[in-house]
Amino acid sequence: MPISFIIGAVKMQKAKQNGWYSEFLATTRLAWPLIIAQLASISLFTTDVIMMGWLGPKYLAAGTLATSILHPLFIGSIGIVSATSPLIAQAIGAKKIREVRKIVRQGFWVAFMLTLIITPILYNAKSIFLFLRQDIIISEMAQIYLYFAAGAALPGLMFISLRSLLYARDAAIIVLFATIVGIFVNAFGNYALMFGNFGFPRLELIGAGISTSLVNLVMFLLILAYILLNKHFRRFYILFRLFKPDWQRFFQLLKIGIPIGFTIMSEILMFSVAVIMMGWLGTKEVAAHAIALQCAAIAFMIPLGLSQATTVRVGLFAGEQNQLGVSRAGWTSFYISVFFMTISSALFIFTPDILVHLFLDPNKEENIPVIILAISFLSVAAIFQFVDGAQVVMAAALRGLNDTFVPMILAFIGYWIVGMGTAYYAAFILDLRGVGVWLGLAAGLAFVAIALSLRFIMRKKLGLMEKVAIMEKNSV
């Protein structure tokens, strides 16, 4: 065998290895500030919950009731606007700089349209609560909060469009900075306006609503100012012809984004129905479920932040029509997710008591039954850590290829037919109670993870790369 052939083979193997290593470095460099930003975002909600609890149990109940409608609407809308992420990444990958401005601008238009839709719903939330047979006083208090928190919708959704641009240009650290500033603004606003400190009037839930709107406005203005002033970003002229319609891109965003929004809402609502099922079982089950779910939610922030980087990396290679790059970007994120979820799974298996004791005092006898239940729920959560991380990363990889409609259908089948069906059967027919509900959640997530992974593997046969090329050609 010629020496030159052997040398060539060795070089080719090193190039392949370097390609994976380079992708690992690029993904982690983009993902780590996104992961921290997600952890920071969940702390915003945690701050609100803690301070509402300081006001009293009825205020906490009202705030929780309000967020039960605010979060699904807001997060679902974020999913729709986040369609800007793969489109901006693809435009940059294809070196179509003018397209970036047009996509960001239409992201603003979609944000405005969604605000017009969700604001009236929030303003009439009391009627919805009463229809669902919630307490009248708590419903009225929740409505007061929503009157003022509804102002967060427009700046919060426009923030997502700008965030997509920063992600695509590897400037996620700016989003992290804005989120951290938001935490302090939120904490200060709550402390000042809810409790009447620093010379401000005591506004209680009104103050909490004002603070929610204010923090979203501040975060939006911070990254808008950065984009307008930074020499690397101001060349995009994102506010140029802001009020000029571009219906083709507008509807393109909706076509890609609406399935994303419904996919996210399907998962959120699956966990919401799980809470209702726990309520059928008893108060202890609900309390234990809340603890286990909070632990799982914190762990989920890692693959969720990673998934945002995945969409960008896959989108960049898709814009270049680079099949190998798309494959490396998707699977690199998958392996990173599995690594981190292995750690959280180990914590749930080997140290569940330590985690649960952060929420409940084990020295109080009345807490013991709840602690035992929470530990048993965490043992199931340990199992679905892997599939939970896999499904969010694979969904993000497919989003980078503009593939959102079929994943939405698969998510609906997985979450509602497989997940909720298994949960009901295991909990009430097999009488596994709360553990059965969590087994249902695991089954639903596993189905979606496997289905989306297979779809990503078959992307070439399904012609997903070709669809990206056709959409870019039609947008010229």
N, C-alpha and C positions, 0 to 999 in steps of 0.2 A: 504494500500500500504506500503510495507516495507520501513523503513527509509533508508536502504542501497541502495535501488533502486533510491530513490529521490536524495541522495547524489551523486550517480553515474551519474544521469542525469545532475545534476548541474555541476559536474566536466567536463562532456563531453561538455556542453554548453560553459563553460569557456575556455576549450581547443580550441573549434572552434573559439571563439572570439579572443583568444590569437594568433591563427594561422593567422587570418586576420590582426591583429595588427602587428605581427612580419613581415608579408609580406609587410605591408605598410611601416614599418621602413626600411626594406631591400631595397625596391624599391626607396624610397625617398633618402636614403643614397647613392645609386648608381646613381640616376637620377640627383640630383641637380648640381653636377659639369658638367654633360653632357649638361644640359640646359644652364648653364652659358657659356660653351664652344661653344654651338651653337650660342648664342647671340654674343659671341666674334668673331665667324667666320663670321657672317654677317657684323660685324663692319670692318673686313678686306676689304670687297668689298666696304663698305661705305667710307672708307678712300681713296681707289683708285678713286672712283667717285668724291669725294670732291676735291682731288688734281688735277685730270684731268680737273675739272672745273676751277681751278686756272690758268691752262695753257691757257684756252680759249674754246669757244664753239665748234670749229671744233675738238679739241683734245678730248673733252668730247664725241662728236658724234662718233669719231673714236673708242674710248675706249668702248663705249656702243655697237657699231657694232661688235667689236672683241669679247666681252663677250657673245654676242648672239649666237655665235658658240662654244666658249670655254666652257661656263658653261654647256650646255646640254651634250657635249661629256665628260667633266670631271666628272660631277655629275652622269651621267649614268654609267661611268666606276667605280666610287666609289660604286655605288649600286651593281655592279658585285663582286668587291673585298670584300664587306661587308658580303658576304656569309660566310666568315671566322668566323663571330661573333657567329651564332647559332652552327656551327660545333665545335668551340673551347669550347663553353659553354657546349655542350652535352658531349664532351670528358672529361671535368673536372667533370661534374656531374656523369659520368660513371667511374670516377677515372682511366682513360686511359691517363696517363701523357705523354707517348711517342707520342701519337697521336697529342698532341698539337703542338709539334715542327714541325711535318710533315705538319700539316694544315697551320701554319704560313709560312713555307717555300714555299708551293705551292701557297699561297697568293702572295708571291713575284714573283713567276713565272707568275701568271695570270696578275699581275701589269705590268710586262715586256712585255707580249704579247699585252696587251691593249695599252701600250705606242707605240709599233711598228705600231699599227693600227691608233691611233688618231693623231700621230705626222705628218705624211704625209698630213692628211686632214687639219691640222692647217697651214702647210707650203704652202698649195695651197688655202687658204681661199679667197684670192683676186678674183680668178676665180668664186668662189661660189657667192661672193657679187655682182660681175658684172652681173652674170647670173640673179640674183634677182633684177637687175636694181638699184643698189645703186650708190651713187655718186663716181666717179672715184678717186678723191683726197682722200676722206674719206676712201675709200676701201684700197688705197695704205697705208695710215697711220695706219689703223687697221692691215694690214698685217705685217708692221714693228713691231708693238707691239707683235703680235703672234709669230714672229720668235724667240723672246727672252722669251716670257711667256711659250712656249711649253716645256721648260726645267723643268717646275713644275710638269709635268705628272708623271714621274717615282717616285721621292721621295714622291709626294703627295699620290700616290696610295699605295706605300709600307707603308706609315704612317698608312693607314687604316687597313692593316693586323696586324701591331703591336698594334694599338688602340684596336682591337678586343680582343687581349690577355689581355690588361690592364683592359678592361671593365669586362671580365669574371672573373678576379681575384679581382674585387672590388677596382681597383686602378685608377678610372676615374679622380681623382684629378691631376694625373700626366699629363693627356691629357689636362686638363684645364690650368695647368701651362705652358705647351708647347704652347698652343694657345695664351695665354696672352703674352708670350715672342714674339710670331710671330707677334702680333699686333704692338709691339714697333719696331721690326726689319723692318716690312713693312712700318711703318710711317717714320722711319729714312731713310730707303733705298729710298723711294719715294722722300722725302724732299732733300736728298743729290744728288741723281742721276737724278731726273727729272728737278730740278731747279739749279743744279750746286753749291750747298752749301757745306761748310766744306772742300773746296779745290777740290771737285770732279768736273768732267766736266758736263756741262748741256746736258743731253741726252734725255730729254723730254720723249716721249713714249717708246723709247728704255730703258731708265732708269726704267720706270714703269714695263716693261717686265722682266728686270733683277731682280728687287725687288720681283716680283711675284714668280719667280723661286727660288730666294734665301730664301724667307721666308718658302717655302715648304721644302727645303733642311734642313734648321735649325731645323724646328719642327720635321722632321723625325730623324735627328741625336740626338736630345735631348732625345726622348723616346727610341731610340735604345741604347744609352749610359746608360740610367736608367735600362733597362731590362738586359743588359750585366753585370752591376755592382751590382745590387741589389741582395742580397742573396736569396730572395724569387722567383726571376725570372730567375736568371742565371742557375738554375738547369734544365730549359727547353732546354738549348743549341740550341737556335733557329737558329744559323748560322752553326750548325754541318751538314756536307754534303749538303751545300747549293745548290750545282750544281748537286746533284743527282736527276734525274727525278722520279716522283711518279705519273704516268699517271692516276691511278685510282682516287686518291684524286684531281688531277688537273681537270679532267673532272667532278668529283663530285661537285667541286666548281663552274664550269661553268654551270652545270645543275641547281644548286640552284641559282646562282648569276645572270645569264643572265635574267631570268624573273624579278628579283628584279630591275635590271638596266632599263629594258624596262618599268616596272611599274612606276618608278620614272620619266623617260623621258616622259611618256604619260601625267603625271600631269604637268610637266614643259611646255611641248609643248601646252597643253590646254590653259595655261595662256598666252603663246606666241601668239597663234592664237587670243586670246581675245584682245591682243594689236592691232593686225592687224584689227580686227573688229572695235575697237575704232577709228583707223585711217580712216576707211571708213566714220565714223560719223563726225570727225573733230578734230582739234588741241586741243580744250578745253576739249573734252572728253578724249583724250589721256593723257593730263596733270592731269586731275582729277583722271583718272584710276591709273596713276603712284603713286599718293599720297595715295589713298585708298589701293592699292596693297602693298605698303611699310608698311603701318600700319598693314595689315593682315599678312604680311610676318614676321614681328617682333613678333607678337602674336603667330604665328605658330612655332617659335623656341622652345617654351615651350613643346608642345606635341611631337615635333620632337626629342628633347633631351630625353624626357621621353620614346619615342618609342625605342630608342637604349638600354635603360635599360630593357625595356619589353622583347626584343628579348633574352637578356642574361638570365633574370630570368626564362622565359618560357623554354629556352634551357637547363638550369641547371636541372629543374624538369623533362623535357623530357628525358634527359640522365639517370636520375634515374628511369624512367618509373613511375613517381608519378603523377597520374591523378589529384588528389586534389590540389597538388602544382601548376600544370599547370593552373588549373581553377582560383585559387586565384591570381596567378601572372598576368594573363591576365585581369581579372576583376578589380583588384586593380589599375592597370595602367589606365584602362578605367575610373574609378570613379575619379581618380586624374586629368585626362585630362578634364573631364566634369567640375570639380570644377574650374580649371584655365581658361578654355574657357568661363565659365560663367562670370568671372571677365572682360575678354577682351570684351565680348559681351556687358556688361553693360557700359563699357567705350565708345564703339562705338555708343551706343544708347543715353547716357545721356551727353557725353562730346565730340561729334564729332567736334564741332567748335574749341575747344582747340587743338585737335590733328591736324586738318587741318591748323590751324594758325601757327603751327611750321614749315610748309613748305612754306606758302604764307602769305604775309603781307595783312591783311584785309583793311588797310588804302588806298591801291592802288585800284582805281576803276576798272582797267582792270582785277584784280584778282577775283572780286566778282562772275562772272559766273562760274569760275572754282571751287571756294570754295563751291558754292551751289551744283554743280554736285558731288564733292568729298564727301560732307556730305550725299547726297542721296545714293551714292555707299556704304558708310560705314554702312548705315542702313540695306542694304542687307547683307553686310559682317557680321553684328552682328548676323544675322540668321544662317549663315553657319559656325560660329565659332565652334559650338558643333559637327557638322558632320565632319568638317575638322580635328578636334582633334581626333574624334572617328575613322575615316578611317585610319589615320596614325598609331595609337596605335594597332588597330585590325590587320592591315597588318603586324606589327612587331611581334605580338603574333603568327600569323600563320607562320612567318619566323622562329620563335623559334622551330617550328615543321617541318621545312624543306618544308613547303607548300608554294610554290611560283608560280607555273605555272598557276593554276586555279585563284588565286588572280590577276595575270597579265591579264588574259582574262576578268575578272570582271572589272578591272580598265579600260581596253581599252573600253569596252562597256559603262561604266559609264561616263568616261571623254569625249569620242569622239562621241558616238551615243546619249546618254542622255544629257550630258553637252553641247556640241557644237550644237547639234540639237535644244535644248531648247533655247540656246543663240541666234542663228540665227532667229528662229521663233519669239521669244519675242521681239528682238531688231528691226527686219526689217519687219516682217509680222504684228505683233501687234503694231508696232511703239513705243515700250517702250524705244528704243534707248539704251543708256548706262546702264540704270537700267535693261533692258532686258538681256544684256550681263552678268551682275552680277547674275541675276536670273538663267541663264544657268549654271554658275559656281557652284552656290549653289545646283542646281538639280543634277549635275554630282557628286559632292562630297557626297551628301545625298545618292544617289544610291549605291556608292561604300561603304560608311559607313555601310549601312543596310546589303548589300550583304556579306561583310566580317564579320560582327558581327554574322550573321546567320551561316556562315561557321564555325566560332569558336565555337558557341553553339553546332553545329552538329559534332564536331571533332571526338567524340567517334564513332558515327554511320558511319562516313566516313573513319574510320580506320587510322587517321593521326598519332596517337601515335604508332601504329604498324609499320607504315612506318619508323619512327625514329629508332625503334629497328632493323628493317631489314637492314637499311643503316649502322648502327653501326656494326652489325654482319658481313656485307660484307666488312667493312673496316679493320677488324682485320687481 
